Amino acid sequence: MKVIISGITGQDGSYLAELLLNKGYEVHGIVRRSSSFNTGRIDHIINNQKYRNQFFFHHGDVTDTSNLNRIIEKVKPQEIYNLAAQSHVKVSFDLPDYTAQVDALGTLRFLDAIRETGVVTKFYQASTSELYGKAQEVPQNEKTPFYPRSPYGVAKLYGYWIIINYREAYNLFACNGILFNHESPRRGETFVTRKITRAVASIKAGVQNHISLGNLDAKRDWGYAPEYVRGMWLMLQQDKPRDYVLATGETNSVKDFVDIAFKELDLDLEWEGEGLNEKGIEKKTGKERVVINPDYYRPTEVEILQGDASKAKKELGWSPKIKFEELVSLMVKADYEKIKKDV
């Protein structure tokens, strides 16, 4: 069984590659050409002789139509997972055109490549809870109306609908995974969860004094990434292509995440002030550990996301096991161990 994964060097791509290799797949990853090494999350796979005849790279980009055609025609995969994206919501406000090229039209290019090559395959599209944006109901499920609040969300909405359109127009096996926030020690360091856990570890190690954050009141449904990539795989094992929400069903604020992260390393906080003047003070020392920086606020905020994965549980047999507190704990511990080695 051959599979193509775009975005294989990212958090989800690396976990998905591990999952599929362990299931006996021949994995082909699409990697953008770069002057610097960007394979840190999958180096353990690259350097494992066990996978030398099972794991392959192809230089490519979802903004290059002819390149995608060539890769699909060469590999002839039974499954394709499109995880490539400009996935940082705040950055999408600064790079709206690029975000649309990758997240919206990149999906279209993949679908057209499948049609033009005539390769019979199943296609997974990484969709997002950011489609719900200004949530019209809580919790959100597959039937909840969309209201994206960022160029990223809007681009992903195009990707969502072009999947459905091509599925219905050309009978392609293509489905959307509407995944709510999912984290791990491999999460990108600019995402708020990993930014928090790295900062807490650095503060504990004495190499950082405080962390600057934006909206502490934003609420998200946070799960554990390795469990979510299994959900992706399950979607492509079904007889018919359908769209699914993957989520824990629980919602917590950024402040909740911060509190648990600091507490994990015995740096309990107390809070003073409100709004932009709110500060997190370490109880033991009285030191200012968390401050608010308005630069980190989005032009249009998404206040609450909470998913209902009932359909996935019923039809895929999928449900998350790792709870919020355990997720924060394992991320903080991983970053603390890494920083202790570096120091």
C-alpha positions in Angstrom: 0.0 0.0 0.0 1.5 3.3 -1.1 0.6 6.7 0.4 1.6 10.3 -0.2 1.8 12.8 2.7 2.2 16.5 2.0 3.3 18.4 5.1 5.2 15.4 6.3 7.8 17.4 8.2 5.1 19.0 10.4 3.6 17.8 13.7 0.8 15.8 12.1 2.8 14.6 9.2 5.5 13.1 11.4 3.0 11.2 13.6 1.0 10.0 10.6 4.2 8.7 8.9 5.0 6.7 12.0 1.5 5.3 12.2 1.4 4.2 8.5 5.0 2.8 8.5 4.1 0.6 11.5 1.0 -0.6 9.5 3.3 -1.6 6.6 2.6 1.3 4.2 5.2 2.5 1.7 5.3 6.2 2.7 6.1 9.0 0.2 6.5 12.5 1.7 6.4 15.7 -0.2 9.0 18.1 1.1 9.6 21.7 0.1 13.2 22.5 -1.1 15.0 24.6 1.5 18.5 25.8 2.1 18.3 24.7 5.7 17.4 21.3 7.2 13.7 21.2 8.2 13.3 17.5 8.9 13.8 17.5 12.6 10.5 15.8 13.4 11.2 12.9 11.1 15.0 12.5 11.4 14.4 9.4 13.6 12.5 7.8 10.7 15.1 8.9 8.1 17.9 7.5 10.1 16.2 4.2 10.9 17.5 1.4 8.6 14.3 -0.5 9.2 12.5 2.0 6.9 15.1 2.5 4.2 13.0 0.6 1.6 9.7 1.9 2.9 10.1 5.7 3.4 10.8 8.1 0.5 11.1 11.9 -0.1 10.0 13.9 -3.1 10.8 17.6 -3.5 7.6 19.4 -4.2 5.1 22.1 -3.3 1.3 22.3 -3.4 1.6 25.6 -5.3 3.2 23.8 -8.3 0.6 21.9 -10.3 2.9 20.1 -12.7 5.0 18.9 -9.8 2.0 17.4 -8.0 0.9 15.7 -11.2 4.4 14.1 -11.7 4.6 12.8 -8.1 1.1 11.3 -8.2 1.8 9.7 -11.6 5.1 8.3 -10.4 4.0 7.0 -7.0 0.4 5.9 -7.9 -0.7 6.0 -4.2 -3.8 4.3 -2.8 -4.1 7.1 -0.2 -3.1 10.8 -0.1 -3.1 12.9 3.0 -2.9 16.7 2.3 -1.5 18.2 5.5 0.5 20.9 3.8 -0.6 24.4 4.9 0.3 27.8 6.0 -1.4 26.9 9.3 -0.7 29.9 11.6 -3.9 31.9 12.0 -2.2 35.1 13.1 0.3 34.9 10.3 -2.5 34.5 7.7 -3.5 38.2 8.3 0.0 39.2 7.2 0.2 36.7 4.4 -3.4 36.4 3.1 -2.4 35.8 -0.6 0.1 33.1 0.2 -2.2 31.5 2.7 -4.9 31.3 -0.1 -2.4 29.9 -2.6 -1.4 27.0 -0.3 -4.5 26.3 1.8 -7.2 26.9 -0.7 -5.8 26.4 -4.2 -3.3 23.8 -3.0 -6.2 21.5 -2.3 -7.7 22.2 -5.8 -4.4 21.4 -7.4 -4.2 18.1 -5.7 -7.7 17.2 -6.7 -7.1 18.2 -10.3 -3.9 16.2 -10.3 -5.8 13.1 -9.3 -8.3 13.6 -12.1 -5.7 14.3 -14.7 -3.5 11.4 -13.9 -6.4 9.0 -13.5 -4.9 7.4 -10.4 -7.5 5.7 -8.3 -6.9 6.9 -4.7 -8.5 8.1 -1.5 -7.9 11.7 -0.5 -7.8 13.2 3.0 -8.1 17.0 3.4 -6.9 18.5 6.7 -9.7 20.9 7.5 -10.0 22.9 10.7 -12.2 24.1 13.6 -11.3 27.6 12.5 -14.0 27.2 9.9 -16.5 27.8 12.8 -14.8 31.0 13.8 -17.5 33.2 15.3 -19.3 30.1 16.5 -23.0 29.9 15.7 -23.6 27.2 18.3 -21.7 25.4 21.1 -20.5 22.7 20.7 -19.8 22.5 16.9 -20.5 19.5 14.8 -20.6 18.6 11.1 -23.8 20.5 10.6 -22.9 23.7 12.4 -22.8 26.8 10.1 -19.4 28.1 9.3 -18.2 31.7 10.1 -14.4 31.9 9.6 -12.7 34.9 11.2 -9.3 34.8 9.5 -7.7 34.5 6.0 -6.6 31.1 7.2 -10.2 30.0 8.0 -11.5 31.4 4.8 -8.9 29.6 2.7 -9.6 26.4 4.5 -13.3 26.9 3.9 -12.6 26.9 0.1 -10.6 23.7 0.6 -13.5 22.2 2.5 -16.1 23.0 -0.2 -13.9 22.1 -3.2 -13.5 18.6 -1.6 -17.3 18.2 -1.5 -17.8 19.6 -5.0 -15.2 17.3 -6.6 -16.6 14.3 -4.6 -20.0 14.9 -5.9 -19.1 16.0 -9.4 -16.4 13.5 -10.2 -17.1 10.7 -7.7 -13.7 11.0 -6.0 -13.1 9.4 -2.7 -12.3 12.7 -0.9 -13.1 13.7 2.7 -12.6 16.5 5.2 -11.3 16.0 8.7 -12.5 19.0 10.7 -9.9 18.7 13.4 -10.1 20.8 16.5 -6.8 22.0 18.1 -4.4 19.1 18.6 -1.0 19.4 20.3 2.1 17.5 21.3 5.8 18.1 22.1 6.3 18.3 18.3 4.0 21.3 17.9 5.6 24.3 16.2 7.3 26.6 18.6 5.3 29.7 17.4 1.9 28.2 18.3 0.6 29.4 21.6 0.6 26.0 23.4 4.2 25.2 22.6 5.2 28.8 23.2 3.8 28.5 26.7 5.4 25.1 27.5 8.8 26.2 26.2 8.6 29.4 28.2 7.6 27.7 31.4 10.5 25.2 31.0 12.9 28.0 30.3 11.7 30.0 33.3 12.2 26.9 35.5 15.7 26.4 34.1 16.5 30.0 34.8 17.1 31.1 31.2 13.9 33.2 30.7 12.1 35.6 33.0 8.6 35.9 31.6 6.3 35.2 28.7 4.3 37.6 26.7 0.8 36.4 25.5 -2.3 37.8 23.8 -5.9 36.9 24.5 -5.9 34.7 27.7 -9.7 34.3 27.6 -9.9 32.5 24.2 -11.2 29.0 24.7 -10.2 26.0 22.6 -10.8 22.3 22.4 -7.3 20.8 22.8 -6.5 17.2 22.1 -3.4 15.0 21.5 -2.0 14.9 18.0 -1.1 11.2 17.7 -4.7 10.3 18.5 -6.0 12.6 15.8 -3.8 11.2 13.0 -5.3 7.8 13.7 -8.6 9.5 13.1 -7.4 10.7 9.7 -6.4 7.1 8.8 -9.7 5.7 9.9 -11.6 8.2 7.6 -9.9 6.7 4.5 -10.7 3.1 5.6 -14.4 3.6 5.2 -16.5 2.3 2.3 -17.8 5.8 1.5 -16.1 9.2 1.8 -17.6 11.4 4.6 -16.6 14.5 6.6 -15.9 14.2 10.3 -15.2 16.4 13.3 -12.4 15.2 15.6 -12.5 16.8 19.1 -12.4 16.1 22.8 -15.7 17.8 23.5 -14.0 19.8 26.3 -13.0 23.5 26.2 -10.4 25.4 28.2 -9.0 28.9 28.1 -5.5 29.9 27.3 -5.2 31.0 30.9 -6.2 27.5 32.0 -3.3 26.1 29.9 -0.9 28.7 31.4 -1.9 27.8 35.0 -1.5 24.1 34.5 1.8 24.5 32.7 3.3 26.6 35.4 1.9 24.4 38.2 3.4 21.3 36.5 6.9 22.7 37.4 6.0 24.0 40.8 5.7 27.6 39.6 2.1 28.3 40.8 0.7 31.6 39.6 -1.7 34.2 41.0 -3.3 36.8 38.7 -3.6 40.5 39.1 -5.2 43.2 37.0 -7.6 42.9 34.0 -7.5 43.1 30.2 -4.2 44.4 28.9 -3.0 45.0 32.4 -3.5 41.4 33.6 -0.3 39.8 34.9 0.6 36.3 36.2 2.7 36.5 39.3 4.7 33.6 40.7 3.4 33.0 44.2 6.7 31.9 45.7 8.9 34.7 44.5 6.4 37.5 43.5 8.1 37.7 40.1 6.1 38.7 37.1 5.9 35.7 34.8 3.1 36.4 32.4 2.4 39.8 30.7 -0.1 40.8 28.0 1.1 42.1 24.7 -1.6 43.5 22.4 0.5 42.7 19.3 -0.5 39.1 19.8 -4.2 39.8 19.5 -5.8 38.8 16.2 -7.7 41.5 14.3 -10.8 39.3 14.6 -10.8 37.0 17.6 -12.3 33.5 17.8 -13.7 33.3 21.4 -14.7 29.7 21.8 -14.3 26.4 19.9 -15.7 23.2 21.3 -16.2 20.2 19.1 -18.8 17.4 19.1 -17.2 14.2 17.7 -20.2 12.0 18.1 -20.3 11.1 14.4 -16.7 10.0 14.5 -17.2 7.9 17.6 -20.3 6.2 16.1 -19.0 5.6 12.6 -15.2 5.3 13.0 -15.0 4.0 16.5 -12.7 7.0 17.3 -12.5 8.7 20.6 -9.7 10.6 22.4 -8.0 9.2 25.5 -5.6 11.9 26.6 -7.2 14.5 28.7 -6.4 18.2 28.8 -4.3 18.2 32.0 -2.3 15.2 30.8 -1.7 16.8 27.5 -0.3 20.0 29.1 1.8 17.9 31.5 3.5 15.8 28.9 4.3 18.9 26.7 5.8 20.8 29.6 7.9 17.8 30.8 9.2 17.2 27.2 10.3 20.8 26.9 11.9 20.9 30.3 13.9 17.8 29.6 15.0 19.3 26.3 16.0 22.6 27.8 17.9 20.9 30.7 20.0 19.1 28.1 20.7 22.3 26.2 21.6 24.3 29.3 
